[in-house]
Amino acid sequence: MHKFPNEVEILFDRNVFPYIVEELRKHPSVEEGGKYIGYVYKPGELTLQKFDVNARAQAIVITDFLPSGPKAVRTAVEFMPDGDYQEILFRRAEKLDAAIEHVGTWHSHHCNGLQTLSLGDTEGYFRTVNKTRYRPDFFLASLVKDIPTNPENPDWIDHFLFVRGVGEYYLATDHVRVIDSPTIFGTHTGHGQLQQTVTSSDAHDTVNTLQKGMSSAWYDTDEGRNALAEDRRFFREQFGTKVIATRRDSRITLTGETKNGKAVSVTYPLNPRDKEVSIVVLHHGDAILHMHCELSHRKISFAAARAALCN
């Protein structure tokens, strides 16, 4: 494993790791795993408000993962996912956002003490990243070594990057950054219930409480998921790959940017009772038009925003 390539950025939505811990706690005595899904951005395509992104680097953004499935084989020394189940989930995710990619995988050795990837693991990952039908040029493999009480601790999971056409792989653990890029696929993956980062062993109680309806965010409702999926498709038609979703205090903001510094940003309701969205048109970071409207009438504001961009 040689020096990590500077031309690659690896970014995780902050809730992916708590979701992994939830899966591990379901099967604590056997290996577990899942397939990462997310997006791959070419150099200069991705901009983030609170992070400096290397403009000369490709960015891998991991927003969710596909669970292993009901027919997965799990033992203390072996893990084999339910491939048919994961394929069905991925095709459903593609219908929500055609730009979604399979960008890697994670699995655990927490139950057997093995702290490194096995030879079988690495051979399989090399084959995957070099397959013709595998679209990205990168494949991120994560290895879980222990089940943590706090997912924010850095020592329970390692990350490794495999690159198409390269005969070695790279230790990527110290190059992973955490951002807000919330999943829109929670309906299919089951990962839409956490409203905050889980940082203690009471994760199960947190999820159970939320599932009982004591707390809910707009983006986790059917209305929210459908609106976000529809608007993300619309934004990609307008802005190509320069579209990013961020989250602050459970409120989703979708932003699309042009090459000449113009952008449209849409902020969605905080909870299911709210029905107002906020649309801002920006020019080199300065707001030139600010609109509020009912969620059901947002397409009218989108048309006004597009006209402002053109003039």
FINUMI-223287 format. One record per residue (C-alpha): x, y, z; residue number from 1; chain. Coordinates in Angstrom, 2 decimals, decimal comma. Example, Ala and Ser with C-alpha at 12.3 -4.5 7.8 and 13.67 -1.06 7.14 Angstrom:
BEGIN
<X = 12,30; Y = -4,50; Z = 7,80; mardren = 1; vexse = A>;
<X = 13,67; Y = -1,06; Z = 7,14; mardren = 2; vexse = A>;
// end
This chain:
BEGIN
<X = 0,00; Y = 0,00; Z = 0,00; mardren = 1; vexse = A>;
<X = 1,76; Y = 3,08; Z = -1,28; mardren = 2; vexse = A>;
<X = 1,16; Y = 6,77; Z = -0,63; mardren = 3; vexse = A>;
<X = -2,50; Y = 7,67; Z = -0,91; mardren = 4; vexse = A>;
<X = -3,26; Y = 9,40; Z = -4,25; mardren = 5; vexse = A>;
<X = -3,87; Y = 13,14; Z = -3,89; mardren = 6; vexse = A>;
<X = -6,31; Y = 13,14; Z = -6,80; mardren = 7; vexse = A>;
<X = -9,06; Y = 11,42; Z = -4,75; mardren = 8; vexse = A>;
<X = -11,38; Y = 12,80; Z = -2,05; mardren = 9; vexse = A>;
<X = -13,45; Y = 10,36; Z = 0,10; mardren = 10; vexse = A>;
<X = -16,52; Y = 11,85; Z = 1,79; mardren = 11; vexse = A>;
<X = -19,11; Y = 10,07; Z = 3,97; mardren = 12; vexse = A>;
<X = -22,48; Y = 11,32; Z = 5,10; mardren = 13; vexse = A>;
<X = -22,22; Y = 11,52; Z = 8,87; mardren = 14; vexse = A>;
<X = -24,99; Y = 8,99; Z = 9,50; mardren = 15; vexse = A>;
<X = -23,47; Y = 6,14; Z = 7,45; mardren = 16; vexse = A>;
<X = -21,28; Y = 5,00; Z = 10,34; mardren = 17; vexse = A>;
<X = -24,14; Y = 4,89; Z = 12,89; mardren = 18; vexse = A>;
<X = -26,15; Y = 2,91; Z = 10,32; mardren = 19; vexse = A>;
<X = -23,25; Y = 0,42; Z = 10,07; mardren = 20; vexse = A>;
<X = -23,17; Y = 0,06; Z = 13,85; mardren = 21; vexse = A>;
<X = -26,90; Y = -0,64; Z = 13,87; mardren = 22; vexse = A>;
<X = -26,38; Y = -3,51; Z = 11,40; mardren = 23; vexse = A>;
<X = -23,49; Y = -4,91; Z = 13,44; mardren = 24; vexse = A>;
<X = -25,57; Y = -5,00; Z = 16,61; mardren = 25; vexse = A>;
<X = -28,15; Y = -7,16; Z = 14,86; mardren = 26; vexse = A>;
<X = -25,54; Y = -9,91; Z = 14,34; mardren = 27; vexse = A>;
<X = -22,82; Y = -9,43; Z = 16,97; mardren = 28; vexse = A>;
<X = -21,34; Y = -12,94; Z = 16,78; mardren = 29; vexse = A>;
<X = -20,92; Y = -13,24; Z = 12,99; mardren = 30; vexse = A>;
<X = -19,51; Y = -11,21; Z = 10,11; mardren = 31; vexse = A>;
<X = -21,79; Y = -8,58; Z = 8,54; mardren = 32; vexse = A>;
<X = -21,53; Y = -6,15; Z = 5,63; mardren = 33; vexse = A>;
<X = -23,17; Y = -3,97; Z = 3,01; mardren = 34; vexse = A>;
<X = -22,62; Y = -2,26; Z = -0,37; mardren = 35; vexse = A>;
<X = -21,88; Y = 1,46; Z = -0,40; mardren = 36; vexse = A>;
<X = -23,90; Y = 3,66; Z = -2,75; mardren = 37; vexse = A>;
<X = -23,15; Y = 7,27; Z = -3,58; mardren = 38; vexse = A>;
<X = -21,75; Y = 9,56; Z = -6,24; mardren = 39; vexse = A>;
<X = -18,48; Y = 10,12; Z = -8,08; mardren = 40; vexse = A>;
<X = -17,61; Y = 13,70; Z = -9,05; mardren = 41; vexse = A>;
<X = -15,00; Y = 14,77; Z = -11,58; mardren = 42; vexse = A>;
<X = -12,40; Y = 17,36; Z = -10,55; mardren = 43; vexse = A>;
<X = -14,05; Y = 20,72; Z = -9,93; mardren = 44; vexse = A>;
<X = -17,62; Y = 19,39; Z = -10,02; mardren = 45; vexse = A>;
<X = -18,20; Y = 19,25; Z = -6,27; mardren = 46; vexse = A>;
<X = -18,34; Y = 22,30; Z = -4,00; mardren = 47; vexse = A>;
<X = -19,19; Y = 22,25; Z = -0,29; mardren = 48; vexse = A>;
<X = -19,99; Y = 25,25; Z = 1,87; mardren = 49; vexse = A>;
<X = -18,01; Y = 24,21; Z = 4,96; mardren = 50; vexse = A>;
<X = -15,20; Y = 22,18; Z = 3,40; mardren = 51; vexse = A>;
<X = -12,34; Y = 22,88; Z = 1,06; mardren = 52; vexse = A>;
<X = -12,54; Y = 20,30; Z = -1,71; mardren = 53; vexse = A>;
<X = -9,46; Y = 19,75; Z = -3,85; mardren = 54; vexse = A>;
<X = -10,51; Y = 21,15; Z = -7,24; mardren = 55; vexse = A>;
<X = -8,04; Y = 18,82; Z = -8,94; mardren = 56; vexse = A>;
<X = -9,35; Y = 15,69; Z = -7,25; mardren = 57; vexse = A>;
<X = -12,19; Y = 13,34; Z = -8,04; mardren = 58; vexse = A>;
<X = -14,62; Y = 13,03; Z = -5,12; mardren = 59; vexse = A>;
<X = -16,35; Y = 9,88; Z = -3,90; mardren = 60; vexse = A>;
<X = -19,41; Y = 10,77; Z = -1,81; mardren = 61; vexse = A>;
<X = -20,93; Y = 7,84; Z = 0,13; mardren = 62; vexse = A>;
<X = -24,47; Y = 8,61; Z = 1,19; mardren = 63; vexse = A>;
<X = -25,84; Y = 5,17; Z = 2,16; mardren = 64; vexse = A>;
<X = -25,32; Y = 1,42; Z = 1,81; mardren = 65; vexse = A>;
<X = -27,39; Y = -1,57; Z = 0,73; mardren = 66; vexse = A>;
<X = -27,97; Y = -4,02; Z = 3,62; mardren = 67; vexse = A>;
<X = -26,70; Y = -7,58; Z = 3,22; mardren = 68; vexse = A>;
<X = -30,17; Y = -9,04; Z = 2,74; mardren = 69; vexse = A>;
<X = -32,35; Y = -11,84; Z = 4,15; mardren = 70; vexse = A>;
<X = -30,45; Y = -14,67; Z = 2,42; mardren = 71; vexse = A>;
<X = -26,95; Y = -13,46; Z = 3,32; mardren = 72; vexse = A>;
<X = -24,55; Y = -16,11; Z = 4,64; mardren = 73; vexse = A>;
<X = -23,01; Y = -15,03; Z = 7,94; mardren = 74; vexse = A>;
<X = -20,60; Y = -17,03; Z = 10,09; mardren = 75; vexse = A>;
<X = -17,74; Y = -16,12; Z = 12,41; mardren = 76; vexse = A>;
<X = -15,24; Y = -16,48; Z = 9,53; mardren = 77; vexse = A>;
<X = -17,29; Y = -15,89; Z = 6,37; mardren = 78; vexse = A>;
<X = -19,71; Y = -13,37; Z = 4,93; mardren = 79; vexse = A>;
<X = -21,61; Y = -13,62; Z = 1,64; mardren = 80; vexse = A>;
<X = -24,29; Y = -10,99; Z = 0,89; mardren = 81; vexse = A>;
<X = -27,63; Y = -11,69; Z = -0,73; mardren = 82; vexse = A>;
<X = -26,65; Y = -10,41; Z = -4,17; mardren = 83; vexse = A>;
<X = -30,10; Y = -10,71; Z = -5,72; mardren = 84; vexse = A>;
<X = -31,63; Y = -8,67; Z = -2,90; mardren = 85; vexse = A>;
<X = -28,98; Y = -5,95; Z = -3,20; mardren = 86; vexse = A>;
<X = -29,45; Y = -5,81; Z = -6,98; mardren = 87; vexse = A>;
<X = -33,19; Y = -5,20; Z = -6,52; mardren = 88; vexse = A>;
<X = -32,50; Y = -2,43; Z = -4,00; mardren = 89; vexse = A>;
<X = -29,95; Y = -0,78; Z = -6,28; mardren = 90; vexse = A>;
<X = -32,37; Y = -0,73; Z = -9,24; mardren = 91; vexse = A>;
<X = -34,98; Y = 0,90; Z = -7,02; mardren = 92; vexse = A>;
<X = -32,43; Y = 3,49; Z = -5,94; mardren = 93; vexse = A>;
<X = -31,62; Y = 4,19; Z = -9,60; mardren = 94; vexse = A>;
<X = -35,26; Y = 5,06; Z = -10,20; mardren = 95; vexse = A>;
<X = -34,99; Y = 7,76; Z = -7,52; mardren = 96; vexse = A>;
<X = -31,68; Y = 9,09; Z = -8,86; mardren = 97; vexse = A>;
<X = -30,09; Y = 7,73; Z = -12,04; mardren = 98; vexse = A>;
<X = -26,71; Y = 9,18; Z = -11,03; mardren = 99; vexse = A>;
<X = -26,34; Y = 6,84; Z = -8,04; mardren = 100; vexse = A>;
<X = -23,37; Y = 4,48; Z = -8,18; mardren = 101; vexse = A>;
<X = -22,15; Y = 1,40; Z = -6,36; mardren = 102; vexse = A>;
<X = -18,91; Y = 2,82; Z = -4,96; mardren = 103; vexse = A>;
<X = -17,64; Y = 0,17; Z = -2,57; mardren = 104; vexse = A>;
<X = -18,40; Y = -2,16; Z = 0,28; mardren = 105; vexse = A>;
<X = -17,93; Y = -2,77; Z = 3,99; mardren = 106; vexse = A>;
<X = -17,75; Y = -5,94; Z = 6,02; mardren = 107; vexse = A>;
<X = -16,69; Y = -6,91; Z = 9,53; mardren = 108; vexse = A>;
<X = -14,05; Y = -9,08; Z = 11,19; mardren = 109; vexse = A>;
<X = -15,12; Y = -7,99; Z = 14,66; mardren = 110; vexse = A>;
<X = -16,08; Y = -11,54; Z = 15,68; mardren = 111; vexse = A>;
<X = -12,83; Y = -13,29; Z = 14,73; mardren = 112; vexse = A>;
<X = -10,11; Y = -10,77; Z = 15,61; mardren = 113; vexse = A>;
<X = -8,68; Y = -10,44; Z = 12,09; mardren = 114; vexse = A>;
<X = -7,50; Y = -6,84; Z = 11,79; mardren = 115; vexse = A>;
<X = -6,72; Y = -6,80; Z = 8,07; mardren = 116; vexse = A>;
<X = -8,36; Y = -7,66; Z = 4,76; mardren = 117; vexse = A>;
<X = -7,97; Y = -11,30; Z = 3,79; mardren = 118; vexse = A>;
<X = -6,36; Y = -12,40; Z = 0,55; mardren = 119; vexse = A>;
<X = -9,80; Y = -13,41; Z = -0,70; mardren = 120; vexse = A>;
<X = -11,12; Y = -9,93; Z = 0,12; mardren = 121; vexse = A>;
<X = -8,41; Y = -8,09; Z = -1,81; mardren = 122; vexse = A>;
<X = -8,55; Y = -10,42; Z = -4,82; mardren = 123; vexse = A>;
<X = -12,32; Y = -9,90; Z = -5,02; mardren = 124; vexse = A>;
<X = -12,01; Y = -6,11; Z = -4,80; mardren = 125; vexse = A>;
<X = -9,33; Y = -6,02; Z = -7,51; mardren = 126; vexse = A>;
<X = -11,64; Y = -8,04; Z = -9,78; mardren = 127; vexse = A>;
<X = -14,58; Y = -5,73; Z = -9,10; mardren = 128; vexse = A>;
<X = -12,81; Y = -2,41; Z = -9,76; mardren = 129; vexse = A>;
<X = -11,40; Y = -3,76; Z = -13,03; mardren = 130; vexse = A>;
<X = -14,68; Y = -5,14; Z = -14,38; mardren = 131; vexse = A>;
<X = -15,85; Y = -3,48; Z = -17,58; mardren = 132; vexse = A>;
<X = -19,40; Y = -3,09; Z = -16,31; mardren = 133; vexse = A>;
<X = -18,26; Y = -1,47; Z = -13,05; mardren = 134; vexse = A>;
<X = -18,56; Y = 2,21; Z = -13,93; mardren = 135; vexse = A>;
<X = -16,38; Y = 4,12; Z = -11,40; mardren = 136; vexse = A>;
<X = -12,59; Y = 3,92; Z = -11,50; mardren = 137; vexse = A>;
<X = -12,45; Y = 3,59; Z = -7,71; mardren = 138; vexse = A>;
<X = -13,71; Y = 1,07; Z = -5,18; mardren = 139; vexse = A>;
<X = -13,69; Y = 1,81; Z = -1,44; mardren = 140; vexse = A>;
<X = -13,55; Y = -1,18; Z = 0,91; mardren = 141; vexse = A>;
<X = -14,08; Y = -0,70; Z = 4,66; mardren = 142; vexse = A>;
<X = -13,15; Y = -3,24; Z = 7,32; mardren = 143; vexse = A>;
<X = -14,87; Y = -3,20; Z = 10,70; mardren = 144; vexse = A>;
<X = -12,53; Y = -4,43; Z = 13,45; mardren = 145; vexse = A>;
<X = -14,78; Y = -3,90; Z = 16,50; mardren = 146; vexse = A>;
<X = -18,30; Y = -2,84; Z = 17,38; mardren = 147; vexse = A>;
<X = -17,84; Y = 0,61; Z = 18,94; mardren = 148; vexse = A>;
<X = -19,90; Y = 2,18; Z = 21,69; mardren = 149; vexse = A>;
<X = -19,31; Y = 5,51; Z = 19,92; mardren = 150; vexse = A>;
<X = -19,29; Y = 5,51; Z = 16,10; mardren = 151; vexse = A>;
<X = -17,31; Y = 8,76; Z = 16,15; mardren = 152; vexse = A>;
<X = -14,26; Y = 6,98; Z = 17,56; mardren = 153; vexse = A>;
<X = -11,79; Y = 6,47; Z = 14,69; mardren = 154; vexse = A>;
<X = -10,22; Y = 3,13; Z = 15,63; mardren = 155; vexse = A>;
<X = -13,03; Y = 0,62; Z = 14,91; mardren = 156; vexse = A>;
<X = -13,05; Y = 0,79; Z = 11,09; mardren = 157; vexse = A>;
<X = -10,37; Y = 1,04; Z = 8,40; mardren = 158; vexse = A>;
<X = -10,83; Y = 2,09; Z = 4,78; mardren = 159; vexse = A>;
<X = -8,93; Y = 0,94; Z = 1,68; mardren = 160; vexse = A>;
<X = -9,03; Y = 2,37; Z = -1,84; mardren = 161; vexse = A>;
<X = -8,75; Y = 0,20; Z = -4,95; mardren = 162; vexse = A>;
<X = -8,09; Y = 1,93; Z = -8,29; mardren = 163; vexse = A>;
<X = -8,80; Y = 0,58; Z = -11,76; mardren = 164; vexse = A>;
<X = -5,62; Y = -0,60; Z = -13,47; mardren = 165; vexse = A>;
<X = -3,44; Y = -0,21; Z = -10,37; mardren = 166; vexse = A>;
<X = -1,83; Y = -3,33; Z = -8,90; mardren = 167; vexse = A>;
<X = -1,78; Y = -2,20; Z = -5,27; mardren = 168; vexse = A>;
<X = -4,36; Y = -0,75; Z = -2,93; mardren = 169; vexse = A>;
<X = -4,17; Y = 2,21; Z = -0,57; mardren = 170; vexse = A>;
<X = -4,86; Y = 2,72; Z = 3,13; mardren = 171; vexse = A>;
<X = -7,48; Y = 5,49; Z = 3,14; mardren = 172; vexse = A>;
<X = -8,49; Y = 5,64; Z = 6,82; mardren = 173; vexse = A>;
<X = -6,84; Y = 8,99; Z = 7,51; mardren = 174; vexse = A>;
<X = -8,21; Y = 10,49; Z = 4,29; mardren = 175; vexse = A>;
<X = -11,93; Y = 10,00; Z = 5,01; mardren = 176; vexse = A>;
<X = -13,96; Y = 13,12; Z = 5,82; mardren = 177; vexse = A>;
<X = -17,49; Y = 13,35; Z = 7,22; mardren = 178; vexse = A>;
<X = -20,02; Y = 15,73; Z = 5,64; mardren = 179; vexse = A>;
<X = -23,79; Y = 16,24; Z = 5,48; mardren = 180; vexse = A>;
<X = -25,02; Y = 14,41; Z = 2,38; mardren = 181; vexse = A>;
<X = -28,19; Y = 12,66; Z = 3,61; mardren = 182; vexse = A>;
<X = -29,60; Y = 9,62; Z = 1,92; mardren = 183; vexse = A>;
<X = -32,76; Y = 9,87; Z = -0,16; mardren = 184; vexse = A>;
<X = -32,95; Y = 6,07; Z = -0,34; mardren = 185; vexse = A>;
<X = -34,06; Y = 5,38; Z = 3,24; mardren = 186; vexse = A>;
<X = -37,35; Y = 3,87; Z = 2,05; mardren = 187; vexse = A>;
<X = -35,37; Y = 1,05; Z = 0,43; mardren = 188; vexse = A>;
<X = -32,35; Y = 0,72; Z = 2,72; mardren = 189; vexse = A>;
<X = -34,14; Y = 1,28; Z = 6,03; mardren = 190; vexse = A>;
<X = -31,67; Y = 4,03; Z = 6,96; mardren = 191; vexse = A>;
<X = -33,94; Y = 7,04; Z = 7,18; mardren = 192; vexse = A>;
<X = -34,94; Y = 6,93; Z = 10,84; mardren = 193; vexse = A>;
<X = -31,94; Y = 8,48; Z = 12,61; mardren = 194; vexse = A>;
<X = -32,49; Y = 12,21; Z = 13,11; mardren = 195; vexse = A>;
<X = -29,14; Y = 12,81; Z = 14,78; mardren = 196; vexse = A>;
<X = -25,74; Y = 11,16; Z = 14,86; mardren = 197; vexse = A>;
<X = -25,82; Y = 8,22; Z = 17,26; mardren = 198; vexse = A>;
<X = -22,91; Y = 8,60; Z = 19,67; mardren = 199; vexse = A>;
<X = -23,59; Y = 6,09; Z = 22,43; mardren = 200; vexse = A>;
<X = -24,71; Y = 2,54; Z = 23,12; mardren = 201; vexse = A>;
<X = -28,35; Y = 3,66; Z = 23,37; mardren = 202; vexse = A>;
<X = -28,65; Y = 3,71; Z = 19,56; mardren = 203; vexse = A>;
<X = -31,35; Y = 1,05; Z = 19,58; mardren = 204; vexse = A>;
<X = -33,48; Y = 3,08; Z = 22,02; mardren = 205; vexse = A>;
<X = -33,04; Y = 6,15; Z = 19,81; mardren = 206; vexse = A>;
<X = -34,20; Y = 4,32; Z = 16,69; mardren = 207; vexse = A>;
<X = -37,11; Y = 2,62; Z = 18,46; mardren = 208; vexse = A>;
<X = -38,32; Y = 5,96; Z = 19,81; mardren = 209; vexse = A>;
<X = -38,21; Y = 7,58; Z = 16,39; mardren = 210; vexse = A>;
<X = -39,93; Y = 4,64; Z = 14,71; mardren = 211; vexse = A>;
<X = -42,81; Y = 4,95; Z = 17,18; mardren = 212; vexse = A>;
<X = -43,47; Y = 8,42; Z = 15,84; mardren = 213; vexse = A>;
<X = -42,26; Y = 10,48; Z = 18,79; mardren = 214; vexse = A>;
<X = -39,95; Y = 12,40; Z = 16,47; mardren = 215; vexse = A>;
<X = -40,00; Y = 12,82; Z = 12,71; mardren = 216; vexse = A>;
<X = -38,30; Y = 14,90; Z = 10,06; mardren = 217; vexse = A>;
<X = -39,94; Y = 16,07; Z = 6,85; mardren = 218; vexse = A>;
<X = -37,32; Y = 14,39; Z = 4,64; mardren = 219; vexse = A>;
<X = -38,20; Y = 11,00; Z = 6,17; mardren = 220; vexse = A>;
<X = -41,88; Y = 11,20; Z = 5,14; mardren = 221; vexse = A>;
<X = -43,24; Y = 9,84; Z = 1,86; mardren = 222; vexse = A>;
<X = -43,89; Y = 13,44; Z = 0,78; mardren = 223; vexse = A>;
<X = -40,30; Y = 14,40; Z = 1,59; mardren = 224; vexse = A>;
<X = -38,68; Y = 11,44; Z = -0,14; mardren = 225; vexse = A>;
<X = -40,78; Y = 11,88; Z = -3,27; mardren = 226; vexse = A>;
<X = -40,18; Y = 15,64; Z = -3,45; mardren = 227; vexse = A>;
<X = -36,42; Y = 15,28; Z = -2,93; mardren = 228; vexse = A>;
<X = -36,12; Y = 12,56; Z = -5,55; mardren = 229; vexse = A>;
<X = -38,17; Y = 14,58; Z = -8,06; mardren = 230; vexse = A>;
<X = -36,25; Y = 17,80; Z = -7,41; mardren = 231; vexse = A>;
<X = -32,87; Y = 16,10; Z = -7,53; mardren = 232; vexse = A>;
<X = -33,68; Y = 14,75; Z = -11,00; mardren = 233; vexse = A>;
<X = -34,80; Y = 18,24; Z = -12,05; mardren = 234; vexse = A>;
<X = -31,61; Y = 19,81; Z = -10,64; mardren = 235; vexse = A>;
<X = -29,40; Y = 17,30; Z = -12,42; mardren = 236; vexse = A>;
<X = -31,13; Y = 18,16; Z = -15,70; mardren = 237; vexse = A>;
<X = -30,34; Y = 21,84; Z = -15,05; mardren = 238; vexse = A>;
<X = -26,91; Y = 21,64; Z = -13,40; mardren = 239; vexse = A>;
<X = -25,48; Y = 18,26; Z = -14,39; mardren = 240; vexse = A>;
<X = -23,29; Y = 16,73; Z = -11,69; mardren = 241; vexse = A>;
<X = -22,80; Y = 19,97; Z = -9,72; mardren = 242; vexse = A>;
<X = -25,67; Y = 19,22; Z = -7,36; mardren = 243; vexse = A>;
<X = -25,23; Y = 18,60; Z = -3,63; mardren = 244; vexse = A>;
<X = -27,65; Y = 17,93; Z = -0,77; mardren = 245; vexse = A>;
<X = -26,73; Y = 19,10; Z = 2,73; mardren = 246; vexse = A>;
<X = -28,47; Y = 18,85; Z = 6,07; mardren = 247; vexse = A>;
<X = -28,51; Y = 21,15; Z = 9,07; mardren = 248; vexse = A>;
<X = -30,72; Y = 20,50; Z = 12,10; mardren = 249; vexse = A>;
<X = -32,71; Y = 17,92; Z = 10,08; mardren = 250; vexse = A>;
<X = -33,48; Y = 20,50; Z = 7,37; mardren = 251; vexse = A>;
<X = -32,41; Y = 19,54; Z = 3,84; mardren = 252; vexse = A>;
<X = -30,95; Y = 22,05; Z = 1,36; mardren = 253; vexse = A>;
<X = -30,47; Y = 21,13; Z = -2,29; mardren = 254; vexse = A>;
<X = -28,04; Y = 23,29; Z = -4,28; mardren = 255; vexse = A>;
<X = -27,19; Y = 23,33; Z = -7,97; mardren = 256; vexse = A>;
<X = -24,35; Y = 25,41; Z = -9,37; mardren = 257; vexse = A>;
<X = -23,34; Y = 26,57; Z = -12,84; mardren = 258; vexse = A>;
<X = -19,78; Y = 26,86; Z = -14,12; mardren = 259; vexse = A>;
<X = -19,87; Y = 30,67; Z = -13,96; mardren = 260; vexse = A>;
<X = -20,57; Y = 30,98; Z = -10,24; mardren = 261; vexse = A>;
<X = -24,38; Y = 31,10; Z = -10,32; mardren = 262; vexse = A>;
<X = -26,41; Y = 28,79; Z = -8,11; mardren = 263; vexse = A>;
<X = -29,92; Y = 27,94; Z = -6,96; mardren = 264; vexse = A>;
<X = -30,45; Y = 26,69; Z = -3,41; mardren = 265; vexse = A>;
<X = -33,70; Y = 25,18; Z = -2,10; mardren = 266; vexse = A>;
<X = -34,30; Y = 24,63; Z = 1,61; mardren = 267; vexse = A>;
<X = -37,10; Y = 22,23; Z = 2,51; mardren = 268; vexse = A>;
<X = -39,42; Y = 22,01; Z = 5,55; mardren = 269; vexse = A>;
<X = -38,08; Y = 20,96; Z = 8,94; mardren = 270; vexse = A>;
<X = -41,01; Y = 18,77; Z = 9,98; mardren = 271; vexse = A>;
<X = -44,09; Y = 17,25; Z = 8,31; mardren = 272; vexse = A>;
<X = -46,35; Y = 20,07; Z = 9,53; mardren = 273; vexse = A>;
<X = -44,35; Y = 22,70; Z = 7,64; mardren = 274; vexse = A>;
<X = -45,25; Y = 23,26; Z = 3,99; mardren = 275; vexse = A>;
<X = -42,99; Y = 26,18; Z = 3,04; mardren = 276; vexse = A>;
<X = -39,79; Y = 26,01; Z = 1,01; mardren = 277; vexse = A>;
<X = -37,17; Y = 28,73; Z = 0,57; mardren = 278; vexse = A>;
<X = -35,47; Y = 29,29; Z = -2,80; mardren = 279; vexse = A>;
<X = -32,38; Y = 31,46; Z = -3,15; mardren = 280; vexse = A>;
<X = -30,57; Y = 32,48; Z = -6,34; mardren = 281; vexse = A>;
<X = -26,89; Y = 33,26; Z = -5,81; mardren = 282; vexse = A>;
<X = -24,22; Y = 34,92; Z = -7,90; mardren = 283; vexse = A>;
<X = -20,67; Y = 34,27; Z = -6,67; mardren = 284; vexse = A>;
<X = -22,09; Y = 33,60; Z = -3,21; mardren = 285; vexse = A>;
<X = -24,30; Y = 36,70; Z = -3,01; mardren = 286; vexse = A>;
<X = -28,09; Y = 36,24; Z = -2,85; mardren = 287; vexse = A>;
<X = -29,77; Y = 38,13; Z = -5,70; mardren = 288; vexse = A>;
<X = -33,26; Y = 36,67; Z = -5,30; mardren = 289; vexse = A>;
<X = -34,94; Y = 35,13; Z = -2,25; mardren = 290; vexse = A>;
<X = -38,39; Y = 33,48; Z = -2,47; mardren = 291; vexse = A>;
<X = -40,73; Y = 31,60; Z = -0,15; mardren = 292; vexse = A>;
<X = -43,61; Y = 29,47; Z = -1,38; mardren = 293; vexse = A>;
<X = -45,78; Y = 26,49; Z = -0,60; mardren = 294; vexse = A>;
<X = -44,13; Y = 23,13; Z = -1,27; mardren = 295; vexse = A>;
<X = -46,78; Y = 22,22; Z = -3,85; mardren = 296; vexse = A>;
<X = -46,05; Y = 25,44; Z = -5,82; mardren = 297; vexse = A>;
<X = -42,25; Y = 25,26; Z = -5,77; mardren = 298; vexse = A>;
<X = -41,99; Y = 24,60; Z = -9,52; mardren = 299; vexse = A>;
<X = -43,22; Y = 28,17; Z = -10,13; mardren = 300; vexse = A>;
<X = -40,35; Y = 29,49; Z = -8,00; mardren = 301; vexse = A>;
<X = -37,94; Y = 27,17; Z = -9,82; mardren = 302; vexse = A>;
<X = -39,02; Y = 28,78; Z = -13,10; mardren = 303; vexse = A>;
<X = -38,44; Y = 32,24; Z = -11,62; mardren = 304; vexse = A>;
<X = -35,04; Y = 31,15; Z = -10,33; mardren = 305; vexse = A>;
<X = -34,06; Y = 29,81; Z = -13,73; mardren = 306; vexse = A>;
<X = -35,11; Y = 33,10; Z = -15,35; mardren = 307; vexse = A>;
<X = -32,95; Y = 35,00; Z = -12,82; mardren = 308; vexse = A>;
<X = -29,97; Y = 32,81; Z = -13,68; mardren = 309; vexse = A>;
<X = -30,37; Y = 33,60; Z = -17,36; mardren = 310; vexse = A>;
<X = -30,63; Y = 37,36; Z = -16,77; mardren = 311; vexse = A>;
// end
